[in-house]
Amino acid sequence: AKDHPSGTDRVAEVARDLPFEIVINLQGDEPEIDPADIDALVGLLVDDDSIRMGTLAHPVQGEDESNDPSVVKVVCDRDGFALYFSRAPIPHPWNEGTEAGLRHLGVYAYRKSTLLELAAASPTPLEQAEGLEQLRALERGIRIRVARARSGFLGIDTPSDYGNFVERYQRKKGV
């Protein structure tokens, strides 16, 4: 349908009639993702029935990336579950030398029942404020397990990112 508020809702529409327990939402702005990272993400849900949703992240690379609102950041608890996602730099670097947050990568793994539950729910206040669909899960009490990606591949969030991707792709292909 053309009126879905997020990618989660679009994926749920397709997944509703599929015979799978685990559904992956790999967003189109992440063309350079390492397939091994997708396998690791699926493994989180396969290995632990209590995990309802997972995603990937990689350390933030520098102050420019930390301050860029097109780069989504995530902070996690000690067990690797997301505490919050934001377009702002999180955690705030109050003390010098504090570890920066993680850069969220646009891929999710869901148990099908969790995906359908989220799609049936209305967008939440934090989701709307930040423009981040994963906050719907956190606001509804659904924990999101965050796996560390093997590499910090670059997503395409801006026209400049797309131009850089095309250049990398052409170099790789020898064009």
C-alpha positions as CSV (number, residue, x, y, z in Angstrom):
1,A,0.0,0.0,0.0
2,K,1.1,3.6,-0.6
3,D,0.2,4.9,2.8
4,H,2.4,2.9,5.1
5,P,4.2,5.2,7.7
6,S,7.4,3.2,7.7
7,G,9.4,0.4,6.1
8,T,8.4,-1.9,9.0
9,D,4.8,-1.5,7.9
10,R,5.6,-2.2,4.2
11,V,7.6,-5.4,5.2
12,A,4.8,-6.6,7.4
13,E,2.3,-6.3,4.6
14,V,4.5,-8.6,2.5
15,A,5.4,-11.0,5.3
16,R,1.9,-11.4,6.6
17,D,1.2,-14.3,4.2
18,L,4.7,-15.8,4.1
19,P,5.5,-19.1,5.9
20,F,8.6,-17.8,7.8
21,E,9.1,-17.3,11.5
22,I,12.0,-14.8,11.1
23,V,11.8,-11.9,8.7
24,I,14.7,-9.6,7.6
25,N,14.1,-6.0,6.6
26,L,17.2,-5.0,4.6
27,Q,16.6,-1.4,3.6
28,G,17.7,-0.3,0.1
29,D,20.0,2.4,1.5
30,E,22.4,-0.3,2.7
31,P,23.7,-1.9,-0.6
32,E,27.2,-2.7,0.8
33,I,26.1,-4.8,3.8
34,D,28.3,-7.9,4.4
35,P,26.1,-11.0,4.0
36,A,27.9,-12.5,7.1
37,D,26.4,-9.7,9.2
38,I,22.9,-10.7,8.0
39,D,23.7,-14.3,8.9
40,A,24.8,-13.1,12.4
41,L,21.7,-11.1,12.8
42,V,19.5,-14.0,12.0
43,G,21.6,-16.1,14.3
44,L,20.6,-13.9,17.2
45,L,17.0,-14.9,16.9
46,V,17.7,-18.5,16.0
47,D,19.9,-19.0,19.0
48,D,17.7,-17.2,21.6
49,D,13.9,-17.6,21.4
50,S,13.5,-14.7,23.8
51,I,14.8,-12.2,21.3
52,R,12.0,-10.7,19.3
53,M,13.9,-8.2,17.2
54,G,17.5,-7.4,16.3
55,T,19.5,-4.9,14.3
56,L,23.1,-4.1,13.5
57,A,25.4,-1.3,14.5
58,H,29.0,-0.3,14.1
59,P,31.1,2.3,16.1
60,V,30.6,5.9,15.1
61,Q,33.5,7.1,13.0
62,G,34.5,10.5,14.2
63,E,32.8,13.7,15.3
64,D,31.3,14.6,11.8
65,E,29.5,11.3,11.7
66,S,28.4,11.7,15.3
67,N,26.9,15.1,14.6
68,D,25.3,14.2,11.3
69,P,21.5,13.9,11.7
70,S,21.3,11.5,8.7
71,V,23.4,9.0,10.7
72,V,21.3,7.3,13.2
73,K,23.0,6.5,16.5
74,V,22.2,3.8,19.1
75,V,23.2,3.3,22.7
76,C,23.0,-0.1,24.3
77,D,22.8,-1.6,27.7
78,R,25.4,-4.1,29.0
79,D,23.6,-7.0,27.4
80,G,23.6,-5.5,24.0
81,F,20.0,-4.3,23.9
82,A,19.1,-0.9,22.5
83,L,18.3,1.8,25.1
84,Y,17.6,4.5,22.5
85,F,18.1,5.5,18.9
86,S,18.6,9.1,17.9
87,R,19.7,11.4,15.1
88,A,21.5,13.4,17.7
89,P,24.9,12.5,19.1
90,I,24.3,9.9,21.9
91,P,25.6,9.5,24.4
92,H,26.4,13.2,24.9
93,P,30.2,13.5,25.3
94,W,30.1,15.1,28.7
95,N,33.4,13.6,29.8
96,E,36.4,13.7,27.5
97,G,37.4,10.2,26.3
98,T,33.9,8.8,26.7
99,E,33.1,6.1,24.1
100,A,30.9,7.4,21.3
101,G,27.7,5.7,20.5
102,L,27.2,3.2,17.7
103,R,26.1,3.9,14.2
104,H,22.8,2.1,13.5
105,L,22.7,0.2,10.2
106,G,19.5,-0.1,8.3
107,V,18.7,-3.8,8.7
108,Y,16.3,-5.5,11.1
109,A,15.4,-9.1,12.0
110,Y,12.0,-9.7,13.5
111,R,10.0,-12.7,14.7
112,K,7.0,-12.5,12.4
113,S,4.6,-12.1,15.3
114,T,6.6,-9.1,16.5
115,L,6.7,-7.5,13.1
116,L,2.9,-7.9,12.7
117,E,2.4,-6.5,16.2
118,L,4.4,-3.4,15.4
119,A,2.6,-2.9,12.1
120,A,-0.7,-3.1,13.8
121,A,0.3,-0.3,16.3
122,S,0.2,3.3,15.5
123,P,3.3,5.4,15.2
124,T,4.5,6.5,18.7
125,P,5.5,10.0,19.9
126,L,9.3,9.3,20.0
127,E,9.1,7.6,16.6
128,Q,7.4,10.7,15.1
129,A,9.8,13.1,16.9
130,E,13.0,11.4,15.7
131,G,11.6,10.0,12.4
132,L,12.9,6.5,13.5
133,E,10.5,3.5,13.2
134,Q,12.5,1.3,15.6
135,L,11.4,3.6,18.5
136,R,7.9,2.2,18.1
137,A,9.3,-1.1,19.3
138,L,11.1,0.4,22.3
139,E,8.1,2.5,23.3
140,R,6.0,-0.6,23.2
141,G,8.4,-2.5,25.5
142,I,9.9,-4.6,22.8
143,R,13.7,-5.0,23.3
144,I,15.9,-4.8,20.3
145,R,19.2,-6.8,20.4
146,V,22.0,-5.0,18.7
147,A,24.7,-7.0,17.0
148,R,28.0,-5.4,16.1
149,A,28.6,-5.5,12.3
150,R,31.9,-6.8,11.1
151,S,32.6,-3.6,9.2
152,G,31.3,-0.1,9.0
153,F,29.9,-0.2,5.5
154,L,28.5,3.1,4.3
155,G,24.8,3.6,3.9
156,I,23.2,6.0,1.5
157,D,21.4,8.7,3.4
158,T,22.1,11.8,1.3
159,P,22.7,12.6,-2.4
160,S,26.4,13.0,-1.5
161,D,26.4,9.5,0.0
162,Y,24.9,8.2,-3.3
163,G,27.6,9.9,-5.4
164,N,30.3,8.3,-3.2
165,F,28.7,4.9,-3.5
166,V,28.6,5.1,-7.3
167,E,32.3,6.1,-7.3
168,R,33.2,3.1,-5.0
169,Y,31.1,0.8,-7.1
170,Q,32.6,1.9,-10.4
171,R,36.2,1.6,-9.0
172,K,35.4,-1.9,-7.7
173,K,34.0,-2.9,-11.1
174,G,36.8,-1.2,-13.0
175,V,34.5,1.1,-14.8
